[in-house]
Amino acid sequence: MKIAVGADEAGFGLKETIKSYIGSLGHDVVDLGVHDTKPVLYPDIAVEVAETVLAGEAERGILICGTGIGMAMTANKVPGIRAAQAHDTYSAERAVKSNDAQILTMGARVIGPELAKAIVGTFLASKFVEGPSSPKVAKIMEYEKKFR
């Protein structure tokens, strides 16, 4: 898979670790920034990753900031995107299996690199499962169209 990654200055170090990990799993990485620790406005990075995923230029996205909250909130403003913050493997798995999330967000000030790798590995290995959650995801998409 091709995975788009992005971070603000707080998430830069963890992003670099995650990029290497994604590569070790055999996936391609599209690094959309940041490329240093200079302060930036994270919404710009979140939207760029979300738009890259939405355009099909990457199958999934990973966003990292201090908490993962702002990145999730921003990415979810892009119609068609379902971003989920996860700081454990169960949530990362369910985000995809039950909610068809295309983007994972994490907080570099919340979790360490080894847990982050486990979460990313789970997120990338998970697949959406048609079933009881399908009508819920369809309803999310229906609401999204209503508010465009």
C-alpha positions as CSV (number, residue, x, y, z in Angstrom):
1,M,0.0,0.0,0.0
2,K,0.9,3.6,-0.4
3,I,0.6,5.5,2.9
4,A,0.5,9.3,3.3
5,V,2.1,10.6,6.5
6,G,2.1,14.0,8.0
7,A,2.9,15.7,11.3
8,D,3.3,19.0,12.9
9,E,6.5,20.0,14.8
10,A,5.3,18.1,17.9
11,G,4.9,14.9,15.9
12,F,8.0,15.2,13.7
13,G,10.2,12.8,15.5
14,L,7.5,10.1,15.8
15,K,6.6,10.6,12.2
16,E,10.2,9.8,11.2
17,T,10.1,6.6,13.3
18,I,6.8,5.6,11.8
19,K,8.0,6.3,8.2
20,S,10.8,3.8,8.7
21,Y,8.5,1.3,10.3
22,I,6.0,1.5,7.4
23,G,8.8,1.0,4.9
24,S,9.9,-2.1,6.9
25,L,6.4,-3.5,6.4
26,G,6.9,-3.2,2.6
27,H,4.6,-0.2,2.1
28,D,5.5,3.0,0.2
29,V,5.5,6.3,2.2
30,V,4.4,9.7,0.9
31,D,5.8,12.2,3.4
32,L,3.7,15.4,3.3
33,G,5.6,17.1,6.0
34,V,6.7,18.6,8.2
35,H,10.4,18.1,7.5
36,D,11.8,19.8,10.6
37,T,10.7,21.1,14.0
38,K,9.8,24.6,13.0
39,P,6.2,25.5,14.2
40,V,3.5,25.1,11.6
41,L,-0.3,25.2,11.5
42,Y,-1.2,21.5,11.7
43,P,-4.5,21.9,9.8
44,D,-2.6,22.5,6.6
45,I,-0.8,19.1,7.0
46,A,-4.0,17.3,8.0
47,V,-5.9,18.6,4.9
48,E,-3.1,17.7,2.6
49,V,-2.9,14.1,3.8
50,A,-6.7,13.8,3.7
51,E,-6.9,15.1,0.2
52,T,-4.1,12.8,-0.9
53,V,-6.1,9.8,0.5
54,L,-9.4,11.0,-1.0
55,A,-7.8,11.5,-4.4
56,G,-6.5,7.8,-4.3
57,E,-2.9,8.9,-4.3
58,A,-2.5,6.9,-1.1
59,E,-4.7,4.1,0.3
60,R,-4.3,5.2,3.9
61,G,-3.0,8.2,5.9
62,I,-1.3,8.7,9.3
63,L,-1.2,12.0,11.0
64,I,0.7,12.8,14.2
65,C,0.6,15.9,16.4
66,G,0.9,16.4,20.1
67,T,-2.3,14.7,21.0
68,G,-3.8,13.4,17.7
69,I,-7.0,15.3,18.5
70,G,-6.5,18.4,16.2
71,M,-5.3,16.3,13.3
72,A,-8.4,14.0,13.6
73,M,-10.8,17.0,13.9
74,T,-9.2,18.7,10.8
75,A,-9.0,15.6,8.6
76,N,-12.6,14.8,9.3
77,K,-13.6,18.2,7.8
78,V,-12.6,16.8,4.4
79,P,-15.8,15.3,2.9
80,G,-15.3,11.6,2.3
81,I,-12.6,11.1,5.0
82,R,-13.0,9.1,8.2
83,A,-10.1,9.8,10.5
84,A,-9.8,8.2,13.9
85,Q,-7.5,8.9,16.8
86,A,-6.1,5.8,18.4
87,H,-3.7,5.2,21.2
88,D,-4.2,1.5,21.5
89,T,-4.3,-1.4,19.0
90,Y,-7.9,-2.4,19.6
91,S,-9.1,1.1,18.7
92,A,-6.9,1.2,15.6
93,E,-8.3,-2.2,14.5
94,R,-12.0,-1.2,15.2
95,A,-11.5,2.2,13.4
96,V,-11.0,0.3,10.2
97,K,-13.0,-2.9,10.7
98,S,-16.1,-1.2,12.0
99,N,-15.8,2.4,10.7
100,D,-13.8,2.1,7.5
101,A,-11.4,4.7,8.7
102,Q,-8.8,5.7,6.1
103,I,-6.7,7.9,8.4
104,L,-5.2,7.2,11.8
105,T,-4.2,10.0,14.1
106,M,-1.9,9.7,17.1
107,G,-0.3,12.0,19.7
108,A,3.4,12.0,20.0
109,R,3.0,13.5,23.6
110,V,0.7,10.7,24.5
111,I,2.4,7.4,23.3
112,G,5.9,6.2,22.7
113,P,7.4,4.9,19.5
114,E,7.0,1.2,20.2
115,L,3.3,1.5,21.0
116,A,2.9,3.8,18.0
117,K,4.5,1.1,15.7
118,A,2.2,-1.5,17.1
119,I,-0.8,0.7,16.5
120,V,0.2,1.6,12.9
121,G,0.9,-2.1,12.2
122,T,-2.6,-3.0,13.4
123,F,-4.2,-0.1,11.5
124,L,-2.5,-1.1,8.2
125,A,-3.3,-4.8,8.6
126,S,-7.0,-4.2,9.3
127,K,-9.7,-4.4,6.7
128,F,-13.3,-3.0,6.8
129,V,-15.7,-5.9,7.4
130,E,-19.2,-5.6,5.8
131,G,-21.8,-6.4,8.4
132,P,-23.6,-4.8,11.3
133,S,-21.4,-1.6,11.0
134,S,-22.1,-1.1,7.3
135,P,-25.4,0.8,7.8
136,K,-23.6,3.0,10.3
137,V,-20.8,4.0,7.9
138,A,-23.4,4.5,5.2
139,K,-25.3,6.9,7.6
140,I,-22.1,8.8,8.3
141,M,-21.7,9.3,4.5
142,E,-25.3,10.3,4.1
143,Y,-25.0,13.0,6.8
144,E,-21.8,14.2,5.2
145,K,-23.6,14.8,1.8
146,K,-26.3,16.6,3.7
147,F,-23.9,19.1,5.2
148,R,-21.7,19.7,2.1
